[in-house]
Amino acid sequence: MKSVSGAQLAKVLEKHGWKLLRVKGSHHVYGKSGRIERISIPIHGNQPLKIGLLRHLLKVAELEEKDL
């Protein structure tokens, strides 16, 4: 799996219809109409997300690695 920062993942989510709901500290919380799930993305500069967290966020958003 390729290395992706939180900011890059946020852009991908926005392209797929997710909206930024709020920001608390360094965590950006996204939601999508018709879905009850919320996705919290830690954005720490250009630091890459850890692989397990990235996989989990993609699963919740129903995205695949090719969507990155």
Phi and psi restraints in degrees (range 20) as a CNS / XPLOR table:
assign (resid 1 and name C) (resid 2 and name N)
       (resid 2 and name CA) (resid 2 and name C) 1.0 -78.5 20.0 2
assign (resid 2 and name N) (resid 2 and name CA)
       (resid 2 and name C) (resid 3 and name N) 1.0 158.1 20.0 2
assign (resid 2 and name C) (resid 3 and name N)
       (resid 3 and name CA) (resid 3 and name C) 1.0 -79.9 20.0 2
assign (resid 3 and name N) (resid 3 and name CA)
       (resid 3 and name C) (resid 4 and name N) 1.0 128.4 20.0 2
assign (resid 3 and name C) (resid 4 and name N)
       (resid 4 and name CA) (resid 4 and name C) 1.0 -134.0 20.0 2
assign (resid 4 and name N) (resid 4 and name CA)
       (resid 4 and name C) (resid 5 and name N) 1.0 135.5 20.0 2
assign (resid 4 and name C) (resid 5 and name N)
       (resid 5 and name CA) (resid 5 and name C) 1.0 -84.3 20.0 2
assign (resid 5 and name N) (resid 5 and name CA)
       (resid 5 and name C) (resid 6 and name N) 1.0 166.6 20.0 2
assign (resid 5 and name C) (resid 6 and name N)
       (resid 6 and name CA) (resid 6 and name C) 1.0 -62.8 20.0 2
assign (resid 6 and name N) (resid 6 and name CA)
       (resid 6 and name C) (resid 7 and name N) 1.0 -38.4 20.0 2
assign (resid 6 and name C) (resid 7 and name N)
       (resid 7 and name CA) (resid 7 and name C) 1.0 -65.1 20.0 2
assign (resid 7 and name N) (resid 7 and name CA)
       (resid 7 and name C) (resid 8 and name N) 1.0 -38.5 20.0 2
assign (resid 7 and name C) (resid 8 and name N)
       (resid 8 and name CA) (resid 8 and name C) 1.0 -67.0 20.0 2
assign (resid 8 and name N) (resid 8 and name CA)
       (resid 8 and name C) (resid 9 and name N) 1.0 -41.4 20.0 2
assign (resid 8 and name C) (resid 9 and name N)
       (resid 9 and name CA) (resid 9 and name C) 1.0 -65.0 20.0 2
assign (resid 9 and name N) (resid 9 and name CA)
       (resid 9 and name C) (resid 10 and name N) 1.0 -37.4 20.0 2
assign (resid 9 and name C) (resid 10 and name N)
       (resid 10 and name CA) (resid 10 and name C) 1.0 -61.3 20.0 2
assign (resid 10 and name N) (resid 10 and name CA)
       (resid 10 and name C) (resid 11 and name N) 1.0 -40.4 20.0 2
assign (resid 10 and name C) (resid 11 and name N)
       (resid 11 and name CA) (resid 11 and name C) 1.0 -64.5 20.0 2
assign (resid 11 and name N) (resid 11 and name CA)
       (resid 11 and name C) (resid 12 and name N) 1.0 -40.1 20.0 2
assign (resid 11 and name C) (resid 12 and name N)
       (resid 12 and name CA) (resid 12 and name C) 1.0 -64.3 20.0 2
assign (resid 12 and name N) (resid 12 and name CA)
       (resid 12 and name C) (resid 13 and name N) 1.0 -42.8 20.0 2
assign (resid 12 and name C) (resid 13 and name N)
       (resid 13 and name CA) (resid 13 and name C) 1.0 -61.8 20.0 2
assign (resid 13 and name N) (resid 13 and name CA)
       (resid 13 and name C) (resid 14 and name N) 1.0 -42.9 20.0 2
assign (resid 13 and name C) (resid 14 and name N)
       (resid 14 and name CA) (resid 14 and name C) 1.0 -63.4 20.0 2
assign (resid 14 and name N) (resid 14 and name CA)
       (resid 14 and name C) (resid 15 and name N) 1.0 -34.7 20.0 2
assign (resid 14 and name C) (resid 15 and name N)
       (resid 15 and name CA) (resid 15 and name C) 1.0 -65.5 20.0 2
assign (resid 15 and name N) (resid 15 and name CA)
       (resid 15 and name C) (resid 16 and name N) 1.0 -26.7 20.0 2
assign (resid 15 and name C) (resid 16 and name N)
       (resid 16 and name CA) (resid 16 and name C) 1.0 -99.4 20.0 2
assign (resid 16 and name N) (resid 16 and name CA)
       (resid 16 and name C) (resid 17 and name N) 1.0 20.0 20.0 2
assign (resid 16 and name C) (resid 17 and name N)
       (resid 17 and name CA) (resid 17 and name C) 1.0 93.9 20.0 2
assign (resid 17 and name N) (resid 17 and name CA)
       (resid 17 and name C) (resid 18 and name N) 1.0 3.0 20.0 2
assign (resid 17 and name C) (resid 18 and name N)
       (resid 18 and name CA) (resid 18 and name C) 1.0 -81.2 20.0 2
assign (resid 18 and name N) (resid 18 and name CA)
       (resid 18 and name C) (resid 19 and name N) 1.0 141.6 20.0 2
assign (resid 18 and name C) (resid 19 and name N)
       (resid 19 and name CA) (resid 19 and name C) 1.0 -114.6 20.0 2
assign (resid 19 and name N) (resid 19 and name CA)
       (resid 19 and name C) (resid 20 and name N) 1.0 142.1 20.0 2
assign (resid 19 and name C) (resid 20 and name N)
       (resid 20 and name CA) (resid 20 and name C) 1.0 -72.5 20.0 2
assign (resid 20 and name N) (resid 20 and name CA)
       (resid 20 and name C) (resid 21 and name N) 1.0 120.0 20.0 2
assign (resid 20 and name C) (resid 21 and name N)
       (resid 21 and name CA) (resid 21 and name C) 1.0 -93.4 20.0 2
assign (resid 21 and name N) (resid 21 and name CA)
       (resid 21 and name C) (resid 22 and name N) 1.0 -44.9 20.0 2
assign (resid 21 and name C) (resid 22 and name N)
       (resid 22 and name CA) (resid 22 and name C) 1.0 -161.5 20.0 2
assign (resid 22 and name N) (resid 22 and name CA)
       (resid 22 and name C) (resid 23 and name N) 1.0 164.6 20.0 2
assign (resid 22 and name C) (resid 23 and name N)
       (resid 23 and name CA) (resid 23 and name C) 1.0 -127.9 20.0 2
assign (resid 23 and name N) (resid 23 and name CA)
       (resid 23 and name C) (resid 24 and name N) 1.0 127.7 20.0 2
assign (resid 23 and name C) (resid 24 and name N)
       (resid 24 and name CA) (resid 24 and name C) 1.0 -128.9 20.0 2
assign (resid 24 and name N) (resid 24 and name CA)
       (resid 24 and name C) (resid 25 and name N) 1.0 105.2 20.0 2
assign (resid 24 and name C) (resid 25 and name N)
       (resid 25 and name CA) (resid 25 and name C) 1.0 68.4 20.0 2
assign (resid 25 and name N) (resid 25 and name CA)
       (resid 25 and name C) (resid 26 and name N) 1.0 -123.9 20.0 2
assign (resid 25 and name C) (resid 26 and name N)
       (resid 26 and name CA) (resid 26 and name C) 1.0 -99.2 20.0 2
assign (resid 26 and name N) (resid 26 and name CA)
       (resid 26 and name C) (resid 27 and name N) 1.0 7.2 20.0 2
assign (resid 26 and name C) (resid 27 and name N)
       (resid 27 and name CA) (resid 27 and name C) 1.0 -103.5 20.0 2
assign (resid 27 and name N) (resid 27 and name CA)
       (resid 27 and name C) (resid 28 and name N) 1.0 125.1 20.0 2
assign (resid 27 and name C) (resid 28 and name N)
       (resid 28 and name CA) (resid 28 and name C) 1.0 -102.8 20.0 2
assign (resid 28 and name N) (resid 28 and name CA)
       (resid 28 and name C) (resid 29 and name N) 1.0 126.9 20.0 2
assign (resid 28 and name C) (resid 29 and name N)
       (resid 29 and name CA) (resid 29 and name C) 1.0 -105.8 20.0 2
assign (resid 29 and name N) (resid 29 and name CA)
       (resid 29 and name C) (resid 30 and name N) 1.0 124.7 20.0 2
assign (resid 29 and name C) (resid 30 and name N)
       (resid 30 and name CA) (resid 30 and name C) 1.0 -113.7 20.0 2
assign (resid 30 and name N) (resid 30 and name CA)
       (resid 30 and name C) (resid 31 and name N) 1.0 148.4 20.0 2
assign (resid 30 and name C) (resid 31 and name N)
       (resid 31 and name CA) (resid 31 and name C) 1.0 -140.7 20.0 2
assign (resid 31 and name N) (resid 31 and name CA)
       (resid 31 and name C) (resid 32 and name N) 1.0 165.7 20.0 2
assign (resid 31 and name C) (resid 32 and name N)
       (resid 32 and name CA) (resid 32 and name C) 1.0 -136.9 20.0 2
assign (resid 32 and name N) (resid 32 and name CA)
       (resid 32 and name C) (resid 33 and name N) 1.0 137.1 20.0 2
assign (resid 32 and name C) (resid 33 and name N)
       (resid 33 and name CA) (resid 33 and name C) 1.0 -62.9 20.0 2
assign (resid 33 and name N) (resid 33 and name CA)
       (resid 33 and name C) (resid 34 and name N) 1.0 139.0 20.0 2
assign (resid 33 and name C) (resid 34 and name N)
       (resid 34 and name CA) (resid 34 and name C) 1.0 86.3 20.0 2
assign (resid 34 and name N) (resid 34 and name CA)
       (resid 34 and name C) (resid 35 and name N) 1.0 -2.4 20.0 2
assign (resid 34 and name C) (resid 35 and name N)
       (resid 35 and name CA) (resid 35 and name C) 1.0 -123.5 20.0 2
assign (resid 35 and name N) (resid 35 and name CA)
       (resid 35 and name C) (resid 36 and name N) 1.0 141.9 20.0 2
assign (resid 35 and name C) (resid 36 and name N)
       (resid 36 and name CA) (resid 36 and name C) 1.0 -92.3 20.0 2
assign (resid 36 and name N) (resid 36 and name CA)
       (resid 36 and name C) (resid 37 and name N) 1.0 -14.3 20.0 2
assign (resid 36 and name C) (resid 37 and name N)
       (resid 37 and name CA) (resid 37 and name C) 1.0 -69.4 20.0 2
assign (resid 37 and name N) (resid 37 and name CA)
       (resid 37 and name C) (resid 38 and name N) 1.0 147.7 20.0 2
assign (resid 37 and name C) (resid 38 and name N)
       (resid 38 and name CA) (resid 38 and name C) 1.0 -122.2 20.0 2
assign (resid 38 and name N) (resid 38 and name CA)
       (resid 38 and name C) (resid 39 and name N) 1.0 143.5 20.0 2
assign (resid 38 and name C) (resid 39 and name N)
       (resid 39 and name CA) (resid 39 and name C) 1.0 -117.2 20.0 2
assign (resid 39 and name N) (resid 39 and name CA)
       (resid 39 and name C) (resid 40 and name N) 1.0 122.4 20.0 2
assign (resid 39 and name C) (resid 40 and name N)
       (resid 40 and name CA) (resid 40 and name C) 1.0 -106.4 20.0 2
assign (resid 40 and name N) (resid 40 and name CA)
       (resid 40 and name C) (resid 41 and name N) 1.0 116.5 20.0 2
assign (resid 40 and name C) (resid 41 and name N)
       (resid 41 and name CA) (resid 41 and name C) 1.0 -109.7 20.0 2
assign (resid 41 and name N) (resid 41 and name CA)
       (resid 41 and name C) (resid 42 and name N) 1.0 121.6 20.0 2
assign (resid 41 and name C) (resid 42 and name N)
       (resid 42 and name CA) (resid 42 and name C) 1.0 -77.1 20.0 2
assign (resid 42 and name N) (resid 42 and name CA)
       (resid 42 and name C) (resid 43 and name N) 1.0 124.6 20.0 2
assign (resid 42 and name C) (resid 43 and name N)
       (resid 43 and name CA) (resid 43 and name C) 1.0 -115.3 20.0 2
assign (resid 43 and name N) (resid 43 and name CA)
       (resid 43 and name C) (resid 44 and name N) 1.0 105.2 20.0 2
assign (resid 43 and name C) (resid 44 and name N)
       (resid 44 and name CA) (resid 44 and name C) 1.0 -120.1 20.0 2
assign (resid 44 and name N) (resid 44 and name CA)
       (resid 44 and name C) (resid 45 and name N) 1.0 75.7 20.0 2
assign (resid 44 and name C) (resid 45 and name N)
       (resid 45 and name CA) (resid 45 and name C) 1.0 63.1 20.0 2
assign (resid 45 and name N) (resid 45 and name CA)
       (resid 45 and name C) (resid 46 and name N) 1.0 -132.3 20.0 2
assign (resid 45 and name C) (resid 46 and name N)
       (resid 46 and name CA) (resid 46 and name C) 1.0 -104.7 20.0 2
assign (resid 46 and name N) (resid 46 and name CA)
       (resid 46 and name C) (resid 47 and name N) 1.0 19.1 20.0 2
assign (resid 46 and name C) (resid 47 and name N)
       (resid 47 and name CA) (resid 47 and name C) 1.0 -67.5 20.0 2
assign (resid 47 and name N) (resid 47 and name CA)
       (resid 47 and name C) (resid 48 and name N) 1.0 134.6 20.0 2
assign (resid 47 and name C) (resid 48 and name N)
       (resid 48 and name CA) (resid 48 and name C) 1.0 -72.1 20.0 2
assign (resid 48 and name N) (resid 48 and name CA)
       (resid 48 and name C) (resid 49 and name N) 1.0 148.7 20.0 2
assign (resid 48 and name C) (resid 49 and name N)
       (resid 49 and name CA) (resid 49 and name C) 1.0 -72.8 20.0 2
assign (resid 49 and name N) (resid 49 and name CA)
       (resid 49 and name C) (resid 50 and name N) 1.0 149.5 20.0 2
assign (resid 49 and name C) (resid 50 and name N)
       (resid 50 and name CA) (resid 50 and name C) 1.0 -70.9 20.0 2
assign (resid 50 and name N) (resid 50 and name CA)
       (resid 50 and name C) (resid 51 and name N) 1.0 150.6 20.0 2
assign (resid 50 and name C) (resid 51 and name N)
       (resid 51 and name CA) (resid 51 and name C) 1.0 -58.6 20.0 2
assign (resid 51 and name N) (resid 51 and name CA)
       (resid 51 and name C) (resid 52 and name N) 1.0 -44.4 20.0 2
assign (resid 51 and name C) (resid 52 and name N)
       (resid 52 and name CA) (resid 52 and name C) 1.0 -62.9 20.0 2
assign (resid 52 and name N) (resid 52 and name CA)
       (resid 52 and name C) (resid 53 and name N) 1.0 -41.7 20.0 2
assign (resid 52 and name C) (resid 53 and name N)
       (resid 53 and name CA) (resid 53 and name C) 1.0 -66.6 20.0 2
assign (resid 53 and name N) (resid 53 and name CA)
       (resid 53 and name C) (resid 54 and name N) 1.0 -43.0 20.0 2
assign (resid 53 and name C) (resid 54 and name N)
       (resid 54 and name CA) (resid 54 and name C) 1.0 -60.8 20.0 2
assign (resid 54 and name N) (resid 54 and name CA)
       (resid 54 and name C) (resid 55 and name N) 1.0 -44.3 20.0 2
assign (resid 54 and name C) (resid 55 and name N)
       (resid 55 and name CA) (resid 55 and name C) 1.0 -61.8 20.0 2
assign (resid 55 and name N) (resid 55 and name CA)
       (resid 55 and name C) (resid 56 and name N) 1.0 -42.7 20.0 2
assign (resid 55 and name C) (resid 56 and name N)
       (resid 56 and name CA) (resid 56 and name C) 1.0 -63.3 20.0 2
assign (resid 56 and name N) (resid 56 and name CA)
       (resid 56 and name C) (resid 57 and name N) 1.0 -46.1 20.0 2
assign (resid 56 and name C) (resid 57 and name N)
       (resid 57 and name CA) (resid 57 and name C) 1.0 -63.7 20.0 2
assign (resid 57 and name N) (resid 57 and name CA)
       (resid 57 and name C) (resid 58 and name N) 1.0 -39.7 20.0 2
assign (resid 57 and name C) (resid 58 and name N)
       (resid 58 and name CA) (resid 58 and name C) 1.0 -65.2 20.0 2
assign (resid 58 and name N) (resid 58 and name CA)
       (resid 58 and name C) (resid 59 and name N) 1.0 -38.5 20.0 2
assign (resid 58 and name C) (resid 59 and name N)
       (resid 59 and name CA) (resid 59 and name C) 1.0 -64.7 20.0 2
assign (resid 59 and name N) (resid 59 and name CA)
       (resid 59 and name C) (resid 60 and name N) 1.0 -44.7 20.0 2
assign (resid 59 and name C) (resid 60 and name N)
       (resid 60 and name CA) (resid 60 and name C) 1.0 -64.1 20.0 2
assign (resid 60 and name N) (resid 60 and name CA)
       (resid 60 and name C) (resid 61 and name N) 1.0 -39.5 20.0 2
assign (resid 60 and name C) (resid 61 and name N)
       (resid 61 and name CA) (resid 61 and name C) 1.0 -79.5 20.0 2
assign (resid 61 and name N) (resid 61 and name CA)
       (resid 61 and name C) (resid 62 and name N) 1.0 -4.0 20.0 2
assign (resid 61 and name C) (resid 62 and name N)
       (resid 62 and name CA) (resid 62 and name C) 1.0 57.2 20.0 2
assign (resid 62 and name N) (resid 62 and name CA)
       (resid 62 and name C) (resid 63 and name N) 1.0 45.5 20.0 2
assign (resid 62 and name C) (resid 63 and name N)
       (resid 63 and name CA) (resid 63 and name C) 1.0 -115.2 20.0 2
assign (resid 63 and name N) (resid 63 and name CA)
       (resid 63 and name C) (resid 64 and name N) 1.0 164.5 20.0 2
assign (resid 63 and name C) (resid 64 and name N)
       (resid 64 and name CA) (resid 64 and name C) 1.0 -118.6 20.0 2
assign (resid 64 and name N) (resid 64 and name CA)
       (resid 64 and name C) (resid 65 and name N) 1.0 168.8 20.0 2
assign (resid 64 and name C) (resid 65 and name N)
       (resid 65 and name CA) (resid 65 and name C) 1.0 -60.6 20.0 2
assign (resid 65 and name N) (resid 65 and name CA)
       (resid 65 and name C) (resid 66 and name N) 1.0 -32.4 20.0 2
assign (resid 65 and name C) (resid 66 and name N)
       (resid 66 and name CA) (resid 66 and name C) 1.0 -66.4 20.0 2
assign (resid 66 and name N) (resid 66 and name CA)
       (resid 66 and name C) (resid 67 and name N) 1.0 -19.9 20.0 2
assign (resid 66 and name C) (resid 67 and name N)
       (resid 67 and name CA) (resid 67 and name C) 1.0 -74.2 20.0 2
assign (resid 67 and name N) (resid 67 and name CA)
       (resid 67 and name C) (resid 68 and name N) 1.0 -16.1 20.0 2
